[in-house]
Structures are given as C-alpha cells and as structure tokens.
Amino acid sequence: MLVTGAAGFLGRALAGLLRDSGGSPVLTDLRAGVVDGLPCRACDLTNPKAVKRLLAAAAPSEIYHLAGVFSGDYGVNYRGNFLPAKNLLDAVRELGLKCRVLLVGSAAEYGAPAKNPVPETAPLRPVNFYGFAKTLQTRLCEFVHRVYGADIVVARVFNLTGPGLSEALFPGRVARQLDAYKRGETKKITVGRLDSWRDYLPAGEAAAALQTVMARGRAGEVYNVGSGRPVRMRTLLRNLLAGAGVPFSAVESLPGKAGRLDVDRIYADTRKFNALKARR
C-alpha cells in the first residue's frame, strides 16, 4: 500500500496505524525523511512522470491519497490539491494497476450547508478556494469511476484535532500561540470569531476511519468522516486554554474581514459511515 502526504498531520497518524496493524506501507511526501520510524520517499506529485515512476516501482494494491495544501490562493490549491489526484489516477490507469484509491476530501466542499447534520448528498457549494479544489477532486473521482470503472472511494474529512496540527487551522494556530504565551513571548492569544460551530475528530480516530472506508467503502461513493457532534469554537478554545493552564482573559478576539463568506455551523451526518463500520 502507498500513503501520500505521509509527513502531514493525518498522514503520520495513518502511517503509524498501518504499521501497528502489521502493514508495510510505502510512504511518500514532498521531501524524503522518516515518519514514525518508517522511511518516507520524496515525490513531487504535481509531476506526472515522477508519479508514474513512483507507482511503477511501488506497484501498490491500495493508495491512501492524503497529500494536499491549505491556502487562500486558487493557483496554489489547484496545483497542490487537484493536480496530484489527477496525476495519481492517470498513472494508475496508464500502468494498468489493479489498485484501490482512497482520496481524502474535505467538509469545506459543502461550504455553508442549508441543514445540519450535513449528509453526503448535500450540494457542494464551497466558499473558499481550498474547498473548491477539493470539490474538483471529488468530481474527478466520480468521472474516472463512471467512465473508466476505477476503484475509487472518497473520505470527506471534517476538522481534526491533536498535537502537531498545522498552524493554518484553528487548533494548531492556538497551540502555537499558547506555547509562545507560556514562554513569555506574547501577552495575548489572538483569535477570530468564536460563535461558529464545527465538527472535530482526533487524528487517530480519523485515520482508523480511513482504513474502514478503504476496506469496506463502495467504489465511487463518498463517506463523511467526522464526529457528528457540533462544538462551538468558544468551547473548543476554553478546552485548549484549560489544558495549557492559560486564563481566558489572555484571549483577544478580532472581527473577521468584511465581505468574507463564513460558515456559521457545520457538522457531519455520519449515518452512512456508521453503517459501513457496522457491516460484517
């Protein structure tokens, strides 16, 4: 099996889980290194020839495609989220590999849903370029499965928590500031609006869910991966502060940018995944 984005937050959790369950995954990321004691190869997934060489050498029967970027720029998102998925699926088809591919999507594909909990059948109406690029990835998956019969599933992952989360995301950004606050490098924890609601899942649970979708998911289908429980951002922040022993008085909340579309509430309808998990 092959895991892309293995050095990322969710990739590290999945690599360790696969190893502990007796697997011998081939790991790859943009740079070579070691992930949880396992060697990690370097591969630029935006380069079709490099991707084809990687897959020809690894000949995987399963691919967990976790590699991606989070940015407010369209070009960065297209290059970092859509192109790698396209190159992987192209290489699988061109090499004639008998291979199941799991693509990791995002709750950002839904944008601001009309109802919650949001099911997989809800319209995809992203409000940022990251969600838009992930939506393109999902549409590509649907196309390649329908036209070429490719064995692909999508795990649409909601928000994650845990040590080492990217600073581009709220818990990771707060964790960095908490470390700086405790070192005396800053006197304030600066955050945005705290009245919105999100769905958070620990990285280890999300990694286990990916294994379930890979093993049991129906080709061409999308499965929400989340807790199914809404958490107010203010509550999440209070928990992070309490864990670090920092008072709430250290927090400074700044208003969002004018004209920016935001999502007040989103959390996953997990019935489809729960049914998959319960299946024998």
C-alpha positions as CSV (number, residue, x, y, z in Angstrom):
1,M,0.0,0.0,0.0
2,L,1.1,3.6,-0.7
3,V,0.4,6.6,1.5
4,T,0.9,10.1,0.0
5,G,1.3,13.1,2.3
6,A,2.7,10.8,4.9
7,A,4.6,13.5,6.7
8,G,1.5,15.5,7.2
9,F,-0.7,15.6,10.3
10,L,-3.2,12.9,9.3
11,G,-0.6,11.1,7.2
12,R,1.6,10.4,10.3
13,A,-1.4,9.1,12.3
14,L,-2.3,6.7,9.4
15,A,1.2,5.6,8.8
16,G,1.6,4.6,12.5
17,L,-1.7,2.8,12.5
18,L,-0.9,0.8,9.3
19,R,2.4,-0.2,10.8
20,D,1.0,-1.2,14.1
21,S,-1.7,-3.3,12.4
22,G,1.0,-5.3,10.6
23,G,1.2,-3.4,7.3
24,S,4.3,-2.3,5.4
25,P,3.2,0.9,3.8
26,V,5.3,2.8,1.2
27,L,5.3,6.4,2.4
28,T,5.9,9.4,0.2
29,D,5.9,13.2,0.7
30,L,7.4,16.2,-0.9
31,R,10.7,15.6,1.0
32,A,12.4,12.3,2.0
33,G,12.7,11.5,5.7
34,V,11.4,9.3,8.4
35,V,7.8,9.2,9.6
36,D,7.2,7.4,12.9
37,G,10.2,5.1,12.3
38,L,9.3,4.4,8.7
39,P,11.2,5.6,5.6
40,C,9.5,8.2,3.5
41,R,10.3,8.7,-0.1
42,A,10.3,12.1,-1.9
43,C,8.0,12.6,-4.8
44,D,6.6,15.7,-6.4
45,L,3.0,14.7,-7.1
46,T,2.5,17.6,-9.4
47,N,5.0,16.0,-11.8
48,P,3.2,13.3,-13.9
49,K,6.4,11.5,-14.8
50,A,7.5,11.3,-11.1
51,V,4.2,10.0,-10.1
52,K,4.3,7.3,-12.8
53,R,7.8,6.2,-11.7
54,L,6.7,6.0,-8.1
55,L,3.7,3.8,-8.8
56,A,5.6,1.6,-11.3
57,A,8.2,0.9,-8.6
58,A,5.8,0.5,-5.7
59,A,3.0,-1.4,-7.6
60,P,0.6,-0.7,-4.7
61,S,-2.8,-2.6,-4.4
62,E,-4.0,0.3,-2.2
63,I,-3.3,4.1,-2.3
64,Y,-4.3,6.4,0.5
65,H,-4.0,9.9,-1.1
66,L,-3.6,12.3,1.8
67,A,-1.3,14.8,0.2
68,G,-2.6,18.4,-0.1
69,V,-2.3,22.0,0.8
70,F,-4.4,24.6,2.5
71,S,-4.2,28.1,1.1
72,G,-6.4,31.1,0.2
73,D,-4.9,31.2,-3.3
74,Y,-6.6,29.4,-6.2
75,G,-3.4,28.5,-8.1
76,V,-1.8,27.0,-5.0
77,N,-4.9,24.9,-4.2
78,Y,-5.3,23.8,-7.8
79,R,-1.7,22.7,-8.0
80,G,-1.5,21.2,-4.6
81,N,-4.9,19.5,-4.3
82,F,-6.3,18.8,-7.8
83,L,-3.2,18.0,-9.9
84,P,-1.7,15.4,-7.5
85,A,-5.1,13.5,-7.5
86,K,-5.3,13.7,-11.3
87,N,-1.7,12.5,-11.8
88,L,-2.2,9.6,-9.4
89,L,-5.4,8.4,-11.1
90,D,-3.9,8.9,-14.6
91,A,-0.8,6.8,-13.6
92,V,-3.0,4.0,-12.1
93,R,-4.9,3.8,-15.4
94,E,-1.9,4.1,-17.7
95,L,0.0,1.4,-15.8
96,G,-3.0,-0.9,-15.6
97,L,-2.7,-1.3,-11.9
98,K,-5.3,-3.3,-10.0
99,C,-5.4,-0.8,-7.3
100,R,-8.0,0.8,-4.9
101,V,-7.6,4.5,-4.4
102,L,-8.9,6.5,-1.4
103,L,-9.0,10.2,-1.9
104,V,-9.3,12.5,1.1
105,G,-11.8,15.2,0.6
106,S,-12.9,18.0,3.0
107,A,-16.0,19.3,4.7
108,A,-15.0,22.6,3.0
109,E,-16.6,21.2,-0.1
110,Y,-20.1,21.8,1.5
111,G,-19.4,25.4,2.2
112,A,-22.3,26.7,4.3
113,P,-24.9,23.9,4.3
114,A,-28.6,24.6,4.3
115,K,-29.1,22.0,7.0
116,N,-27.2,20.1,9.6
117,P,-26.0,17.4,10.2
118,V,-24.9,17.6,6.6
119,P,-25.2,14.4,4.5
120,E,-23.0,13.3,1.6
121,T,-25.9,14.1,-0.8
122,A,-25.9,17.8,0.2
123,P,-25.0,20.3,-2.6
124,L,-21.3,21.1,-2.9
125,R,-21.1,24.9,-2.5
126,P,-17.6,25.8,-1.3
127,V,-16.9,29.3,0.0
128,N,-13.1,29.3,-0.4
129,F,-10.5,28.1,-3.0
130,Y,-9.4,25.1,-0.8
131,G,-13.0,23.7,-0.7
132,F,-13.3,24.5,-4.5
133,A,-10.2,22.5,-5.3
134,K,-11.3,19.6,-3.2
135,T,-14.7,19.7,-5.0
136,L,-12.8,19.4,-8.3
137,Q,-11.0,16.4,-6.9
138,T,-14.3,14.8,-6.0
139,R,-15.8,15.4,-9.4
140,L,-12.7,13.9,-11.0
141,C,-13.2,10.8,-8.8
142,E,-16.8,10.5,-9.9
143,F,-15.8,10.9,-13.6
144,V,-13.0,8.4,-13.6
145,H,-15.1,5.8,-11.7
146,R,-18.1,6.3,-14.1
147,V,-16.1,6.4,-17.3
148,Y,-13.2,4.0,-16.6
149,G,-14.7,1.9,-13.8
150,A,-11.8,2.9,-11.5
151,D,-11.9,1.5,-7.9
152,I,-12.0,4.9,-6.0
153,V,-13.6,6.0,-2.8
154,V,-13.7,9.4,-1.1
155,A,-13.4,10.0,2.6
156,R,-14.8,13.6,3.2
157,V,-12.9,14.5,6.4
158,F,-14.2,17.2,8.8
159,N,-12.0,19.1,11.3
160,L,-9.2,17.4,13.1
161,T,-7.6,17.8,16.5
162,G,-4.3,16.6,18.1
163,P,-0.7,17.6,18.7
164,G,1.2,18.8,15.7
165,L,-1.8,20.2,13.7
166,S,-1.0,22.8,11.1
167,E,-1.0,26.4,12.1
168,A,-3.2,27.1,9.2
169,L,-6.1,25.6,11.2
170,F,-7.6,27.0,14.4
171,P,-6.4,24.4,17.0
172,G,-2.9,24.4,15.6
173,R,-2.8,28.2,15.5
174,V,-4.0,28.4,19.1
175,A,-1.5,25.8,20.2
176,R,1.4,27.8,18.7
177,Q,0.3,30.9,20.4
178,L,-0.2,29.1,23.7
179,D,3.4,27.9,23.5
180,A,4.6,31.4,22.8
181,Y,2.5,32.8,25.7
182,K,3.9,30.3,28.2
183,R,7.4,31.2,27.1
184,G,6.6,34.9,27.7
185,E,7.0,35.8,24.0
186,T,3.4,37.2,23.8
187,K,0.8,38.5,26.1
188,K,-2.3,37.8,24.0
189,I,-3.8,34.8,22.3
190,T,-5.4,36.3,19.1
191,V,-8.3,34.6,17.5
192,G,-11.2,35.3,15.1
193,R,-14.9,34.8,15.7
194,L,-15.8,32.3,18.4
195,D,-19.6,31.9,17.8
196,S,-19.4,29.4,14.9
197,W,-19.8,25.6,15.3
198,R,-17.6,22.9,13.8
199,D,-17.2,19.1,13.9
200,Y,-13.9,17.9,15.4
201,L,-12.3,14.4,15.4
202,P,-9.0,13.3,16.8
203,A,-6.5,12.3,14.2
204,G,-6.2,8.8,15.4
205,E,-9.9,8.2,15.0
206,A,-9.9,9.8,11.6
207,A,-7.0,7.5,10.5
208,A,-8.9,4.4,11.7
209,A,-12.0,5.7,9.7
210,L,-9.9,5.9,6.6
211,Q,-8.9,2.2,7.0
212,T,-12.6,1.4,7.3
213,V,-13.5,3.3,4.1
214,M,-10.7,1.7,2.2
215,A,-11.6,-1.8,3.3
216,R,-15.4,-1.6,3.0
217,G,-16.4,1.5,1.0
218,R,-18.3,1.1,-2.2
219,A,-16.4,2.3,-5.3
220,G,-17.5,5.7,-6.5
221,E,-19.0,6.7,-3.2
222,V,-18.3,9.5,-0.7
223,Y,-18.3,8.9,3.1
224,N,-18.3,11.7,5.7
225,V,-15.6,11.2,8.4
226,G,-16.4,13.2,11.5
227,S,-17.7,13.0,15.0
228,G,-21.2,14.0,14.1
229,R,-21.3,16.4,17.0
230,P,-21.1,20.2,16.8
231,V,-18.7,22.0,19.0
232,R,-18.7,25.8,19.5
233,M,-15.4,27.4,18.8
234,R,-15.5,29.2,22.1
235,T,-15.9,25.9,23.9
236,L,-13.0,24.4,22.0
237,L,-10.8,27.4,22.8
238,R,-11.7,27.1,26.5
239,N,-10.7,23.5,26.5
240,L,-7.4,24.3,24.8
241,L,-6.7,27.1,27.3
242,A,-7.5,24.9,30.3
243,G,-5.2,22.1,29.0
244,A,-2.4,24.7,28.8
245,G,-3.2,26.3,32.1
246,V,-3.8,29.7,30.5
247,P,-6.7,32.0,31.6
248,F,-9.4,33.1,29.1
249,S,-8.5,36.7,29.9
250,A,-5.4,36.2,27.7
251,V,-7.7,35.9,24.6
252,E,-8.2,38.8,22.2
253,S,-11.0,38.1,19.6
254,L,-10.7,40.2,16.4
255,P,-13.6,40.6,13.9
256,G,-13.3,38.8,10.6
257,K,-12.7,40.5,7.2
258,A,-15.5,42.5,5.8
259,G,-17.3,40.8,2.9
260,R,-15.9,37.4,3.7
261,L,-18.3,34.4,3.4
262,D,-18.2,32.4,6.6
263,V,-19.8,29.2,7.8
264,D,-21.8,29.5,11.0
265,R,-22.4,25.9,11.6
266,I,-21.4,22.6,10.0
267,Y,-21.2,19.1,11.4
268,A,-21.3,15.7,9.7
269,D,-24.2,13.3,9.2
270,T,-22.2,10.1,9.9
271,R,-25.0,7.5,9.3
272,K,-23.5,6.3,6.0
273,F,-20.1,5.8,7.6
274,N,-21.6,4.2,10.7
275,A,-23.5,1.7,8.6
276,L,-20.3,0.9,6.7
277,K,-18.4,0.4,10.0
278,A,-21.1,-1.9,11.4
279,R,-21.2,-4.0,8.2
280,R,-19.8,-7.5,8.6
